[in-house]
Structure formats: structure tokens, C-alpha cells
Amino acid sequence: MSTTEETPSPPPSEPPVRSDRNHWYWLLLVPIVIPLMPMLYNHTDPILWGIPRFYWLQLLFVVLSVGITLVVYRQTRRR
């Protein structure tokens, strides 16, 4: 019969420090809040290249969201 000794487990260490507390993340609220404002869509004019305001404004918000997400990503990635 072989005897095996159990090795004691290491003491629990402190939890890692959160690294997601960065002020750049607040900028991500802009693409969420701005499209939720109905007063931006409440008009048909101006028509841009034959496209009503609602549609080209949605496309503008997509471009704005991608740009803001790119800025936040580049500012918060680890180096």
C-alpha cells in the first residue's frame, strides 16, 4: 500500500483588481442615447439625395457608433 501525502492548498489570494473602470467607457453611452431621442426623427425635411431624414440619420448613427467604438477600443486596450 502506498501512502500519498496531500499537499496543502495555497491560501486564497486577493481578487484581481478590476481593469474595466475607465472613463473612456462613458463615451459608449452616446451611440445608445442619441438614437433614442424622437425629436431627431420627427421631421421629413431635409431630404438628402432623395432619402428622407429618418433613413439617412440612421446611417449616420451607424457611422458615429463605429467611430466612437473604435476610439474607445484604442484608448482602453492594454499595451
PDB file of N, CA, C and O in Angstrom:
ATOM      1  N   MET A   1       0.833  -1.170   0.000  1.00  0.00           N
ATOM      2  CA  MET A   1       0.000   0.000   0.000  1.00  0.00           C
ATOM      3  C   MET A   1       0.886   1.245   0.000  1.00  0.00           C
ATOM      4  O   MET A   1       1.789   1.373   0.827  1.00  0.00           O
ATOM      5  N   SER A   2       0.629   2.130  -0.905  1.00  0.00           N
ATOM      6  CA  SER A   2       1.426   3.348  -0.933  1.00  0.00           C
ATOM      7  C   SER A   2       0.655   4.470  -0.243  1.00  0.00           C
ATOM      8  O   SER A   2      -0.567   4.582  -0.346  1.00  0.00           O
ATOM      9  N   THR A   3       1.382   5.247   0.423  1.00  0.00           N
ATOM     10  CA  THR A   3       0.756   6.385   1.106  1.00  0.00           C
ATOM     11  C   THR A   3       1.078   7.642   0.313  1.00  0.00           C
ATOM     12  O   THR A   3       2.224   7.894  -0.059  1.00  0.00           O
ATOM     13  N   THR A   4       0.079   8.387   0.079  1.00  0.00           N
ATOM     14  CA  THR A   4       0.285   9.654  -0.626  1.00  0.00           C
ATOM     15  C   THR A   4      -0.057  10.778   0.312  1.00  0.00           C
ATOM     16  O   THR A   4      -1.092  10.771   0.979  1.00  0.00           O
ATOM     17  N   GLU A   5       0.793  11.700   0.347  1.00  0.00           N
ATOM     18  CA  GLU A   5       0.548  12.870   1.190  1.00  0.00           C
ATOM     19  C   GLU A   5      -0.186  13.915   0.361  1.00  0.00           C
ATOM     20  O   GLU A   5       0.155  14.175  -0.793  1.00  0.00           O
ATOM     21  N   GLU A   6      -1.154  14.479   0.951  1.00  0.00           N
ATOM     22  CA  GLU A   6      -1.874  15.551   0.272  1.00  0.00           C
ATOM     23  C   GLU A   6      -1.122  16.848   0.486  1.00  0.00           C
ATOM     24  O   GLU A   6      -0.743  17.190   1.607  1.00  0.00           O
ATOM     25  N   THR A   7      -0.916  17.552  -0.590  1.00  0.00           N
ATOM     26  CA  THR A   7      -0.242  18.838  -0.462  1.00  0.00           C
ATOM     27  C   THR A   7      -1.261  19.881  -0.039  1.00  0.00           C
ATOM     28  O   THR A   7      -2.376  19.924  -0.558  1.00  0.00           O
ATOM     29  N   PRO A   8      -0.872  20.708   0.892  1.00  0.00           N
ATOM     30  CA  PRO A   8      -1.831  21.737   1.338  1.00  0.00           C
ATOM     31  C   PRO A   8      -2.098  22.739   0.217  1.00  0.00           C
ATOM     32  O   PRO A   8      -1.201  23.115  -0.537  1.00  0.00           O
ATOM     33  N   SER A   9      -3.316  23.143   0.139  1.00  0.00           N
ATOM     34  CA  SER A   9      -3.674  24.126  -0.891  1.00  0.00           C
ATOM     35  C   SER A   9      -3.153  25.493  -0.481  1.00  0.00           C
ATOM     36  O   SER A   9      -3.089  25.823   0.703  1.00  0.00           O
ATOM     37  N   PRO A  10      -2.782  26.282  -1.484  1.00  0.00           N
ATOM     38  CA  PRO A  10      -2.277  27.619  -1.158  1.00  0.00           C
ATOM     39  C   PRO A  10      -3.390  28.479  -0.576  1.00  0.00           C
ATOM     40  O   PRO A  10      -4.564  28.275  -0.882  1.00  0.00           O
ATOM     41  N   PRO A  11      -3.024  29.427   0.248  1.00  0.00           N
ATOM     42  CA  PRO A  11      -4.055  30.306   0.831  1.00  0.00           C
ATOM     43  C   PRO A  11      -4.728  31.113  -0.271  1.00  0.00           C
ATOM     44  O   PRO A  11      -4.097  31.461  -1.269  1.00  0.00           O
ATOM     45  N   PRO A  12      -6.009  31.408  -0.088  1.00  0.00           N
ATOM     46  CA  PRO A  12      -6.709  32.184  -1.121  1.00  0.00           C
ATOM     47  C   PRO A  12      -6.076  33.564  -1.262  1.00  0.00           C
ATOM     48  O   PRO A  12      -5.788  34.246  -0.279  1.00  0.00           O
ATOM     49  N   SER A  13      -5.875  33.943  -2.495  1.00  0.00           N
ATOM     50  CA  SER A  13      -5.284  35.257  -2.740  1.00  0.00           C
ATOM     51  C   SER A  13      -6.391  36.290  -2.920  1.00  0.00           C
ATOM     52  O   SER A  13      -7.567  35.954  -3.060  1.00  0.00           O
ATOM     53  N   GLU A  14      -5.988  37.528  -2.912  1.00  0.00           N
ATOM     54  CA  GLU A  14      -6.968  38.604  -3.089  1.00  0.00           C
ATOM     55  C   GLU A  14      -7.466  38.593  -4.530  1.00  0.00           C
ATOM     56  O   GLU A  14      -6.719  38.230  -5.439  1.00  0.00           O
ATOM     57  N   PRO A  15      -8.712  38.984  -4.749  1.00  0.00           N
ATOM     58  CA  PRO A  15      -9.227  39.019  -6.126  1.00  0.00           C
ATOM     59  C   PRO A  15      -8.448  40.038  -6.952  1.00  0.00           C
ATOM     60  O   PRO A  15      -7.965  41.036  -6.417  1.00  0.00           O
ATOM     61  N   PRO A  16      -8.329  39.791  -8.237  1.00  0.00           N
ATOM     62  CA  PRO A  16      -7.584  40.731  -9.079  1.00  0.00           C
ATOM     63  C   PRO A  16      -8.292  42.087  -9.143  1.00  0.00           C
ATOM     64  O   PRO A  16      -9.513  42.188  -9.025  1.00  0.00           O
ATOM     65  N   VAL A  17      -7.505  43.082  -9.327  1.00  0.00           N
ATOM     66  CA  VAL A  17      -8.034  44.442  -9.417  1.00  0.00           C
ATOM     67  C   VAL A  17      -8.754  44.592 -10.755  1.00  0.00           C
ATOM     68  O   VAL A  17      -8.235  44.193 -11.797  1.00  0.00           O
ATOM     69  N   ARG A  18      -9.950  45.170 -10.715  1.00  0.00           N
ATOM     70  CA  ARG A  18     -10.718  45.349 -11.949  1.00  0.00           C
ATOM     71  C   ARG A  18     -10.046  46.391 -12.828  1.00  0.00           C
ATOM     72  O   ARG A  18      -9.650  47.464 -12.373  1.00  0.00           O
ATOM     73  N   SER A  19      -9.932  46.041 -14.092  1.00  0.00           N
ATOM     74  CA  SER A  19      -9.301  46.975 -15.029  1.00  0.00           C
ATOM     75  C   SER A  19     -10.323  47.633 -15.956  1.00  0.00           C
ATOM     76  O   SER A  19      -9.940  48.351 -16.880  1.00  0.00           O
ATOM     77  N   ASP A  20     -11.613  47.400 -15.725  1.00  0.00           N
ATOM     78  CA  ASP A  20     -12.625  47.963 -16.618  1.00  0.00           C
ATOM     79  C   ASP A  20     -13.183  49.286 -16.120  1.00  0.00           C
ATOM     80  O   ASP A  20     -14.200  49.759 -16.628  1.00  0.00           O
ATOM     81  N   ARG A  21     -12.549  49.872 -15.158  1.00  0.00           N
ATOM     82  CA  ARG A  21     -13.020  51.160 -14.647  1.00  0.00           C
ATOM     83  C   ARG A  21     -12.233  52.280 -15.329  1.00  0.00           C
ATOM     84  O   ARG A  21     -11.265  52.815 -14.787  1.00  0.00           O
ATOM     85  N   ASN A  22     -12.671  52.598 -16.495  1.00  0.00           N
ATOM     86  CA  ASN A  22     -12.010  53.614 -17.289  1.00  0.00           C
ATOM     87  C   ASN A  22     -13.058  54.629 -17.734  1.00  0.00           C
ATOM     88  O   ASN A  22     -14.192  54.271 -18.052  1.00  0.00           O
ATOM     89  N   HIS A  23     -12.669  55.877 -17.751  1.00  0.00           N
ATOM     90  CA  HIS A  23     -13.619  56.934 -18.110  1.00  0.00           C
ATOM     91  C   HIS A  23     -13.973  56.924 -19.597  1.00  0.00           C
ATOM     92  O   HIS A  23     -14.978  57.515 -19.992  1.00  0.00           O
ATOM     93  N   TRP A  24     -13.176  56.274 -20.411  1.00  0.00           N
ATOM     94  CA  TRP A  24     -13.480  56.208 -21.838  1.00  0.00           C
ATOM     95  C   TRP A  24     -14.755  55.429 -22.103  1.00  0.00           C
ATOM     96  O   TRP A  24     -15.416  55.661 -23.115  1.00  0.00           O
ATOM     97  N   TYR A  25     -15.114  54.518 -21.225  1.00  0.00           N
ATOM     98  CA  TYR A  25     -16.313  53.703 -21.441  1.00  0.00           C
ATOM     99  C   TYR A  25     -17.597  54.539 -21.371  1.00  0.00           C
ATOM    100  O   TYR A  25     -18.620  54.131 -21.922  1.00  0.00           O
ATOM    101  N   TRP A  26     -17.565  55.669 -20.722  1.00  0.00           N
ATOM    102  CA  TRP A  26     -18.747  56.538 -20.675  1.00  0.00           C
ATOM    103  C   TRP A  26     -19.107  57.052 -22.065  1.00  0.00           C
ATOM    104  O   TRP A  26     -20.265  57.368 -22.339  1.00  0.00           O
ATOM    105  N   LEU A  27     -18.113  57.131 -22.934  1.00  0.00           N
ATOM    106  CA  LEU A  27     -18.366  57.603 -24.294  1.00  0.00           C
ATOM    107  C   LEU A  27     -19.265  56.640 -25.062  1.00  0.00           C
ATOM    108  O   LEU A  27     -19.898  57.047 -26.037  1.00  0.00           O
ATOM    109  N   LEU A  28     -19.337  55.386 -24.654  1.00  0.00           N
ATOM    110  CA  LEU A  28     -20.189  54.410 -25.328  1.00  0.00           C
ATOM    111  C   LEU A  28     -21.679  54.671 -25.100  1.00  0.00           C
ATOM    112  O   LEU A  28     -22.518  54.071 -25.772  1.00  0.00           O
ATOM    113  N   LEU A  29     -22.009  55.538 -24.184  1.00  0.00           N
ATOM    114  CA  LEU A  29     -23.413  55.900 -23.975  1.00  0.00           C
ATOM    115  C   LEU A  29     -23.957  56.775 -25.112  1.00  0.00           C
ATOM    116  O   LEU A  29     -25.163  56.795 -25.361  1.00  0.00           O
ATOM    117  N   VAL A  30     -23.084  57.481 -25.785  1.00  0.00           N
ATOM    118  CA  VAL A  30     -23.529  58.377 -26.859  1.00  0.00           C
ATOM    119  C   VAL A  30     -24.262  57.618 -27.962  1.00  0.00           C
ATOM    120  O   VAL A  30     -25.361  58.028 -28.334  1.00  0.00           O
ATOM    121  N   PRO A  31     -23.697  56.513 -28.512  1.00  0.00           N
ATOM    122  CA  PRO A  31     -24.443  55.814 -29.565  1.00  0.00           C
ATOM    123  C   PRO A  31     -25.695  55.106 -29.071  1.00  0.00           C
ATOM    124  O   PRO A  31     -26.511  54.665 -29.880  1.00  0.00           O
ATOM    125  N   ILE A  32     -25.860  54.991 -27.775  1.00  0.00           N
ATOM    126  CA  ILE A  32     -27.068  54.367 -27.237  1.00  0.00           C
ATOM    127  C   ILE A  32     -28.156  55.411 -27.010  1.00  0.00           C
ATOM    128  O   ILE A  32     -29.318  55.180 -27.345  1.00  0.00           O
ATOM    129  N   VAL A  33     -27.792  56.542 -26.451  1.00  0.00           N
ATOM    130  CA  VAL A  33     -28.775  57.549 -26.051  1.00  0.00           C
ATOM    131  C   VAL A  33     -29.238  58.413 -27.221  1.00  0.00           C
ATOM    132  O   VAL A  33     -30.430  58.697 -27.338  1.00  0.00           O
ATOM    133  N   ILE A  34     -28.330  58.829 -28.077  1.00  0.00           N
ATOM    134  CA  ILE A  34     -28.678  59.748 -29.167  1.00  0.00           C
ATOM    135  C   ILE A  34     -29.761  59.180 -30.088  1.00  0.00           C
ATOM    136  O   ILE A  34     -30.704  59.906 -30.404  1.00  0.00           O
ATOM    137  N   PRO A  35     -29.677  57.912 -30.540  1.00  0.00           N
ATOM    138  CA  PRO A  35     -30.753  57.408 -31.416  1.00  0.00           C
ATOM    139  C   PRO A  35     -32.097  57.235 -30.709  1.00  0.00           C
ATOM    140  O   PRO A  35     -33.113  57.030 -31.372  1.00  0.00           O
ATOM    141  N   LEU A  36     -32.123  57.312 -29.395  1.00  0.00           N
ATOM    142  CA  LEU A  36     -33.380  57.171 -28.662  1.00  0.00           C
ATOM    143  C   LEU A  36     -34.139  58.484 -28.518  1.00  0.00           C
ATOM    144  O   LEU A  36     -35.194  58.511 -27.884  1.00  0.00           O
ATOM    145  N   MET A  37     -33.641  59.554 -29.078  1.00  0.00           N
ATOM    146  CA  MET A  37     -34.288  60.857 -28.977  1.00  0.00           C
ATOM    147  C   MET A  37     -35.259  61.041 -30.142  1.00  0.00           C
ATOM    148  O   MET A  37     -34.817  61.252 -31.272  1.00  0.00           O
ATOM    149  N   PRO A  38     -36.569  60.967 -29.901  1.00  0.00           N
ATOM    150  CA  PRO A  38     -37.539  61.030 -31.004  1.00  0.00           C
ATOM    151  C   PRO A  38     -37.600  62.378 -31.697  1.00  0.00           C
ATOM    152  O   PRO A  38     -38.026  62.447 -32.850  1.00  0.00           O
ATOM    153  N   MET A  39     -37.190  63.449 -31.039  1.00  0.00           N
ATOM    154  CA  MET A  39     -37.275  64.754 -31.698  1.00  0.00           C
ATOM    155  C   MET A  39     -36.313  64.859 -32.881  1.00  0.00           C
ATOM    156  O   MET A  39     -36.447  65.761 -33.709  1.00  0.00           O
ATOM    157  N   LEU A  40     -35.355  63.955 -32.966  1.00  0.00           N
ATOM    158  CA  LEU A  40     -34.464  63.954 -34.120  1.00  0.00           C
ATOM    159  C   LEU A  40     -35.149  63.396 -35.368  1.00  0.00           C
ATOM    160  O   LEU A  40     -34.802  63.772 -36.488  1.00  0.00           O
ATOM    161  N   TYR A  41     -36.118  62.502 -35.179  1.00  0.00           N
ATOM    162  CA  TYR A  41     -36.774  61.829 -36.299  1.00  0.00           C
ATOM    163  C   TYR A  41     -38.122  62.442 -36.663  1.00  0.00           C
ATOM    164  O   TYR A  41     -38.753  61.990 -37.618  1.00  0.00           O
ATOM    165  N   ASN A  42     -38.568  63.426 -35.956  1.00  0.00           N
ATOM    166  CA  ASN A  42     -39.929  63.926 -36.076  1.00  0.00           C
ATOM    167  C   ASN A  42     -40.139  64.851 -37.281  1.00  0.00           C
ATOM    168  O   ASN A  42     -41.122  65.590 -37.322  1.00  0.00           O
ATOM    169  N   HIS A  43     -39.249  64.820 -38.239  1.00  0.00           N
ATOM    170  CA  HIS A  43     -39.362  65.683 -39.411  1.00  0.00           C
ATOM    171  C   HIS A  43     -39.085  64.871 -40.667  1.00  0.00           C
ATOM    172  O   HIS A  43     -38.385  63.860 -40.617  1.00  0.00           O
ATOM    173  N   THR A  44     -39.630  65.309 -41.782  1.00  0.00           N
ATOM    174  CA  THR A  44     -39.311  64.663 -43.053  1.00  0.00           C
ATOM    175  C   THR A  44     -38.239  65.432 -43.801  1.00  0.00           C
ATOM    176  O   THR A  44     -37.536  64.868 -44.640  1.00  0.00           O
ATOM    177  N   ASP A  45     -38.114  66.687 -43.509  1.00  0.00           N
ATOM    178  CA  ASP A  45     -37.086  67.508 -44.160  1.00  0.00           C
ATOM    179  C   ASP A  45     -35.874  67.574 -43.257  1.00  0.00           C
ATOM    180  O   ASP A  45     -36.063  67.540 -42.041  1.00  0.00           O
ATOM    181  N   PRO A  46     -34.706  67.661 -43.715  1.00  0.00           N
ATOM    182  CA  PRO A  46     -34.281  67.751 -45.099  1.00  0.00           C
ATOM    183  C   PRO A  46     -34.172  66.379 -45.745  1.00  0.00           C
ATOM    184  O   PRO A  46     -33.915  65.370 -45.088  1.00  0.00           O
ATOM    185  N   ILE A  47     -34.373  66.379 -47.030  1.00  0.00           N
ATOM    186  CA  ILE A  47     -34.204  65.158 -47.824  1.00  0.00           C
ATOM    187  C   ILE A  47     -32.827  65.242 -48.470  1.00  0.00           C
ATOM    188  O   ILE A  47     -32.504  66.218 -49.146  1.00  0.00           O
ATOM    189  N   LEU A  48     -32.040  64.231 -48.260  1.00  0.00           N
ATOM    190  CA  LEU A  48     -30.658  64.220 -48.728  1.00  0.00           C
ATOM    191  C   LEU A  48     -30.526  63.183 -49.837  1.00  0.00           C
ATOM    192  O   LEU A  48     -30.684  61.988 -49.588  1.00  0.00           O
ATOM    193  N   TRP A  49     -30.235  63.633 -51.069  1.00  0.00           N
ATOM    194  CA  TRP A  49     -30.131  62.757 -52.245  1.00  0.00           C
ATOM    195  C   TRP A  49     -31.393  61.917 -52.441  1.00  0.00           C
ATOM    196  O   TRP A  49     -31.306  60.766 -52.870  1.00  0.00           O
ATOM    197  N   GLY A  50     -32.545  62.470 -52.138  1.00  0.00           N
ATOM    198  CA  GLY A  50     -33.813  61.772 -52.305  1.00  0.00           C
ATOM    199  C   GLY A  50     -34.153  60.825 -51.164  1.00  0.00           C
ATOM    200  O   GLY A  50     -35.145  60.101 -51.237  1.00  0.00           O
ATOM    201  N   ILE A  51     -33.346  60.822 -50.118  1.00  0.00           N
ATOM    202  CA  ILE A  51     -33.573  59.927 -48.980  1.00  0.00           C
ATOM    203  C   ILE A  51     -34.139  60.761 -47.827  1.00  0.00           C
ATOM    204  O   ILE A  51     -33.535  61.767 -47.454  1.00  0.00           O
ATOM    205  N   PRO A  52     -35.281  60.370 -47.254  1.00  0.00           N
ATOM    206  CA  PRO A  52     -35.841  61.121 -46.126  1.00  0.00           C
ATOM    207  C   PRO A  52     -34.912  61.104 -44.904  1.00  0.00           C
ATOM    208  O   PRO A  52     -34.047  60.241 -44.757  1.00  0.00           O
ATOM    209  N   ARG A  53     -35.128  62.075 -44.059  1.00  0.00           N
ATOM    210  CA  ARG A  53     -34.274  62.295 -42.898  1.00  0.00           C
ATOM    211  C   ARG A  53     -34.118  61.058 -42.019  1.00  0.00           C
ATOM    212  O   ARG A  53     -33.011  60.767 -41.566  1.00  0.00           O
ATOM    213  N   PHE A  54     -35.188  60.334 -41.770  1.00  0.00           N
ATOM    214  CA  PHE A  54     -35.130  59.182 -40.869  1.00  0.00           C
ATOM    215  C   PHE A  54     -34.081  58.177 -41.319  1.00  0.00           C
ATOM    216  O   PHE A  54     -33.320  57.665 -40.499  1.00  0.00           O
ATOM    217  N   TYR A  55     -34.037  57.895 -42.605  1.00  0.00           N
ATOM    218  CA  TYR A  55     -33.137  56.852 -43.109  1.00  0.00           C
ATOM    219  C   TYR A  55     -31.680  57.286 -43.118  1.00  0.00           C
ATOM    220  O   TYR A  55     -30.807  56.532 -42.686  1.00  0.00           O
ATOM    221  N   TRP A  56     -31.404  58.503 -43.611  1.00  0.00           N
ATOM    222  CA  TRP A  56     -30.005  58.899 -43.633  1.00  0.00           C
ATOM    223  C   TRP A  56     -29.488  59.205 -42.235  1.00  0.00           C
ATOM    224  O   TRP A  56     -28.286  59.113 -41.984  1.00  0.00           O
ATOM    225  N   LEU A  57     -30.383  59.567 -41.327  1.00  0.00           N
ATOM    226  CA  LEU A  57     -29.952  59.785 -39.943  1.00  0.00           C
ATOM    227  C   LEU A  57     -29.579  58.461 -39.285  1.00  0.00           C
ATOM    228  O   LEU A  57     -28.636  58.411 -38.495  1.00  0.00           O
ATOM    229  N   GLN A  58     -30.307  57.385 -39.597  1.00  0.00           N
ATOM    230  CA  GLN A  58     -29.962  56.059 -39.084  1.00  0.00           C
ATOM    231  C   GLN A  58     -28.579  55.630 -39.583  1.00  0.00           C
ATOM    232  O   GLN A  58     -27.776  55.091 -38.821  1.00  0.00           O
ATOM    233  N   LEU A  59     -28.310  55.873 -40.863  1.00  0.00           N
ATOM    234  CA  LEU A  59     -27.000  55.523 -41.402  1.00  0.00           C
ATOM    235  C   LEU A  59     -25.895  56.360 -40.766  1.00  0.00           C
ATOM    236  O   LEU A  59     -24.792  55.865 -40.535  1.00  0.00           O
ATOM    237  N   LEU A  60     -26.187  57.617 -40.486  1.00  0.00           N
ATOM    238  CA  LEU A  60     -25.223  58.470 -39.806  1.00  0.00           C
ATOM    239  C   LEU A  60     -24.928  57.953 -38.397  1.00  0.00           C
ATOM    240  O   LEU A  60     -23.785  58.006 -37.943  1.00  0.00           O
ATOM    241  N   PHE A  61     -25.950  57.455 -37.709  1.00  0.00           N
ATOM    242  CA  PHE A  61     -25.744  56.907 -36.370  1.00  0.00           C
ATOM    243  C   PHE A  61     -24.900  55.635 -36.395  1.00  0.00           C
ATOM    244  O   PHE A  61     -24.138  55.377 -35.463  1.00  0.00           O
ATOM    245  N   VAL A  62     -25.031  54.848 -37.445  1.00  0.00           N
ATOM    246  CA  VAL A  62     -24.196  53.651 -37.574  1.00  0.00           C
ATOM    247  C   VAL A  62     -22.728  54.060 -37.698  1.00  0.00           C
ATOM    248  O   VAL A  62     -21.865  53.499 -37.022  1.00  0.00           O
ATOM    249  N   VAL A  63     -22.450  55.029 -38.554  1.00  0.00           N
ATOM    250  CA  VAL A  63     -21.074  55.500 -38.730  1.00  0.00           C
ATOM    251  C   VAL A  63     -20.553  56.115 -37.435  1.00  0.00           C
ATOM    252  O   VAL A  63     -19.409  55.871 -37.053  1.00  0.00           O
ATOM    253  N   LEU A  64     -21.374  56.905 -36.760  1.00  0.00           N
ATOM    254  CA  LEU A  64     -20.994  57.511 -35.491  1.00  0.00           C
ATOM    255  C   LEU A  64     -20.694  56.444 -34.435  1.00  0.00           C
ATOM    256  O   LEU A  64     -19.725  56.571 -33.687  1.00  0.00           O
ATOM    257  N   SER A  65     -21.511  55.404 -34.371  1.00  0.00           N
ATOM    258  CA  SER A  65     -21.310  54.341 -33.390  1.00  0.00           C
ATOM    259  C   SER A  65     -20.014  53.581 -33.644  1.00  0.00           C
ATOM    260  O   SER A  65     -19.282  53.258 -32.709  1.00  0.00           O
ATOM    261  N   VAL A  66     -19.739  53.302 -34.898  1.00  0.00           N
ATOM    262  CA  VAL A  66     -18.491  52.609 -35.234  1.00  0.00           C
ATOM    263  C   VAL A  66     -17.293  53.474 -34.873  1.00  0.00           C
ATOM    264  O   VAL A  66     -16.310  52.973 -34.328  1.00  0.00           O
ATOM    265  N   GLY A  67     -17.364  54.748 -35.167  1.00  0.00           N
ATOM    266  CA  GLY A  67     -16.261  55.651 -34.840  1.00  0.00           C
ATOM    267  C   GLY A  67     -16.014  55.757 -33.344  1.00  0.00           C
ATOM    268  O   GLY A  67     -14.870  55.712 -32.892  1.00  0.00           O
ATOM    269  N   ILE A  68     -17.084  55.898 -32.579  1.00  0.00           N
ATOM    270  CA  ILE A  68     -16.932  56.011 -31.126  1.00  0.00           C
ATOM    271  C   ILE A  68     -16.414  54.706 -30.538  1.00  0.00           C
ATOM    272  O   ILE A  68     -15.569  54.723 -29.643  1.00  0.00           O
ATOM    273  N   THR A  69     -16.912  53.573 -31.030  1.00  0.00           N
ATOM    274  CA  THR A  69     -16.441  52.285 -30.540  1.00  0.00           C
ATOM    275  C   THR A  69     -14.960  52.101 -30.853  1.00  0.00           C
ATOM    276  O   THR A  69     -14.219  51.571 -30.025  1.00  0.00           O
ATOM    277  N   LEU A  70     -14.525  52.523 -32.017  1.00  0.00           N
ATOM    278  CA  LEU A  70     -13.116  52.427 -32.381  1.00  0.00           C
ATOM    279  C   LEU A  70     -12.244  53.291 -31.473  1.00  0.00           C
ATOM    280  O   LEU A  70     -11.179  52.856 -31.034  1.00  0.00           O
ATOM    281  N   VAL A  71     -12.691  54.504 -31.195  1.00  0.00           N
ATOM    282  CA  VAL A  71     -11.929  55.386 -30.306  1.00  0.00           C
ATOM    283  C   VAL A  71     -11.818  54.779 -28.911  1.00  0.00           C
ATOM    284  O   VAL A  71     -10.736  54.762 -28.325  1.00  0.00           O
ATOM    285  N   VAL A  72     -12.921  54.286 -28.382  1.00  0.00           N
ATOM    286  CA  VAL A  72     -12.901  53.691 -27.030  1.00  0.00           C
ATOM    287  C   VAL A  72     -12.011  52.453 -27.010  1.00  0.00           C
ATOM    288  O   VAL A  72     -11.256  52.251 -26.059  1.00  0.00           O
ATOM    289  N   TYR A  73     -12.089  51.635 -28.035  1.00  0.00           N
ATOM    290  CA  TYR A  73     -11.245  50.435 -28.092  1.00  0.00           C
ATOM    291  C   TYR A  73      -9.766  50.801 -28.086  1.00  0.00           C
ATOM    292  O   TYR A  73      -8.980  50.227 -27.332  1.00  0.00           O
ATOM    293  N   ARG A  74      -9.399  51.746 -28.918  1.00  0.00           N
ATOM    294  CA  ARG A  74      -7.983  52.122 -28.996  1.00  0.00           C
ATOM    295  C   ARG A  74      -7.482  52.784 -27.718  1.00  0.00           C
ATOM    296  O   ARG A  74      -6.311  52.635 -27.370  1.00  0.00           O
ATOM    297  N   GLN A  75      -8.331  53.498 -27.024  1.00  0.00           N
ATOM    298  CA  GLN A  75      -7.910  54.169 -25.807  1.00  0.00           C
ATOM    299  C   GLN A  75      -7.871  53.241 -24.594  1.00  0.00           C
ATOM    300  O   GLN A  75      -7.207  53.549 -23.604  1.00  0.00           O
ATOM    301  N   THR A  76      -8.574  52.109 -24.660  1.00  0.00           N
ATOM    302  CA  THR A  76      -8.664  51.251 -23.466  1.00  0.00           C
ATOM    303  C   THR A  76      -7.942  49.923 -23.625  1.00  0.00           C
ATOM    304  O   THR A  76      -7.893  49.155 -22.664  1.00  0.00           O
ATOM    305  N   ARG A  77      -7.385  49.614 -24.777  1.00  0.00           N
ATOM    306  CA  ARG A  77      -6.710  48.318 -24.911  1.00  0.00           C
ATOM    307  C   ARG A  77      -5.413  48.338 -24.121  1.00  0.00           C
ATOM    308  O   ARG A  77      -4.797  49.382 -23.909  1.00  0.00           O
ATOM    309  N   ARG A  78      -5.023  47.146 -23.696  1.00  0.00           N
ATOM    310  CA  ARG A  78      -3.781  47.037 -22.910  1.00  0.00           C
ATOM    311  C   ARG A  78      -2.596  47.144 -23.843  1.00  0.00           C
ATOM    312  O   ARG A  78      -2.634  46.693 -24.988  1.00  0.00           O
ATOM    313  N   ARG A  79      -1.570  47.734 -23.340  1.00  0.00           N
ATOM    314  CA  ARG A  79      -0.372  47.943 -24.174  1.00  0.00           C
ATOM    315  C   ARG A  79       0.688  46.942 -23.833  1.00  0.00           C
ATOM    316  O   ARG A  79       1.766  46.958 -24.427  1.00  0.00           O
TER     317      ARG A  79
END
